[in-house]
Every structure is written in C-alpha cells, then in structure tokens.
Amino acid sequence: MPAPHTLDGWYVLHDFRAIRRQAWKNTDPHTAAAVLRDFSAFAQGEMEAQRQRLGSFGQFVVAGTKADLLFVYMRPTIGELNDVKARFEATRLADFTERAYSYVSVVELGGYLAKPGVDIEQDEALQLRLKPPVPEMRYVCFYPMNKRRTHPDNWYMLDEDERRKHLIAHGQIGRQFAGKVKQIISGSVGLDDWEWGVTLYADDPIHFKKLIYEMRFDESSARFAEFGPFYVGEQVDVEGLTKWMMTLHG
Ligand code: VOV
C-alpha cells in the first residue's frame, strides 16, 4: 500500500524547561533582573525573526509540574533549529534551567483532502499553514500521538478511502471549533518518539478539553489513536515571562 502524500513545512522544536529553583532563588535581585533582561533580548530577536517570516517563536508558562516553561521554535531546516537551540543555551537564563522534555517534528499537511492542481509554492494560504506563526492565542496544549498498529485496529493496513472517510469525520468535529481552537499538526515519523505532535491553541483552555473529548468518541481517535503526555501552558510576552520569573524568585 503506498504511503499517503504529505506536504511538509517548517521544522519544529518544542523545548520544555524546568527552572533550577534553588539556584534561581539564590541569585541576588540585581543579577536576576540582568538575567531576565539578557533573555528578553533573545526572545525579542526570536519575535523579530517571526515578524520577518524567517521562523516562528512562542513562549509559555507550563501548568502543573511536568515543566515550567515551553519554548516553541520553527525554522526551515534542522540546522537552523540547532542554531536557535545554541543561542538559547548561550543565554544566562538557560543556566537556571534543566531540560524537562523536547519534541522535534515538521509541520505536516496530509494529502487526503488536497485539491488537485494547486501550485503549492504560489498558494499563500497553504504556505501560511506550512510555515505558521505561533497563533496569538492565550493557551497552548501539546501532546504527541501515534496511530495504532495492532490488529484489528491497524491504521496502516486500512485502504486509503477508509482512512479518508475517518479523517473527514475527524475534520468535521474539528471544524465545530473553528475560531476557538487552532491546530498545528506536525509529523515526527523518523524524527522523534511518536508519529505526530499535536499543538493546539485557544483563548479558553476549556475548549481543549471539549474538542479532545469530542474526538475521543470519533473512530479516528477512539479506535486508532494512542497518546503521549499532555502539556498545557499560558502564552507570555517578554513582560509576562519576566514577571513570572520574578514571582518565582521571591
Ligand atoms: C482544531 C480542530 C481540528 C481540525 C479542523 C482538524 C482537521 C483535520 C483534517 C481535515 C485532517 C486531514 C488532513 C489531510 O490529511 O488531508 C487532519 C489530520 C490530522 N489530525 Fe486533525 N484537526 C483538528 C484537531 C486535531 C486534534 C485535536 C488531533 C489530535 C487527535 C485527538 O484525538 O486528540 C488531530 C490529529 C490529527 C492527525 C494526527 C492528523 C493526520 C492524520 C494522518 O493520518 O495523516 N487533529 N485534521
């Protein structure tokens, strides 16, 4: 059976960090402020790169205790993602963090519902979906997932029409959340431990729960999906991150 055609856009790094609390609290307030000023310069550089459409950037305070901060970066190549990683590691703030989790993937659009005869390079809407800026929505939800490969629910043994039928039903549920939840699906077969990264954005996090719960009852999730850990966070600007870090500093 041939693999479905996919369109692949920018590479994505989800970088989850935990703050080294004791080290951070032990810094004097002047040093802490200087560390955050230095980091703001890095974040502003990333935001400028997003404005210039060279990549994407988002920073989030993570809810719960799996991590404290999430940085989402997108770039046209893995090499450029590695450069961003090195620049983050060069900041003074990085010394006060530990790695909590990371995920490498590439923005993916499936070919199941593609219109024939579209010139991908010229189609602006398609280009924006393949190289998306981080949406200006307040909350993020990230989780990795697989499609099941165990008999009788082996997604990869279904014929194409059946997979298309499932994804049409899946898309119909998704569309009920138009304007409330924006999804960026990134493929990670061969890149990371799961097959896709799902990154959802919303202004009200209850819509994550409602959408995902709704999808659980749809066959494409109920029969065929397996999920990794879920992370939820609140998007912050430079001031928001500084304020949160200073609250943590005490
Ligand atoms: C915000 C809502 C939303 C909307 C509108 C939406 C629509 C669509 C459409 C139309 C298509 C098919 C594209 C193609 O292939 O042409 C997809 C495809 C996909 N989706 Fe989706 N999805 C959403 C949301 C959405 C969620 C919440 C999840 C997680 C699943 C869950 O249970 O937690 C998800 C997963 C995926 C995946 C893994 C794929 C790729 C499957 C493959 O095998 O390739 N997705 N998705």
Residues whose N, C-alpha, C, O or C-beta is under 5 A from the ligand:
A	BS01	VOV	G110 G111 Y112 L113 A114 L167 H170 G171 G174 R175 F177 V181 K182 Q183 I185 W196 V198 I212 M215 R216 S221
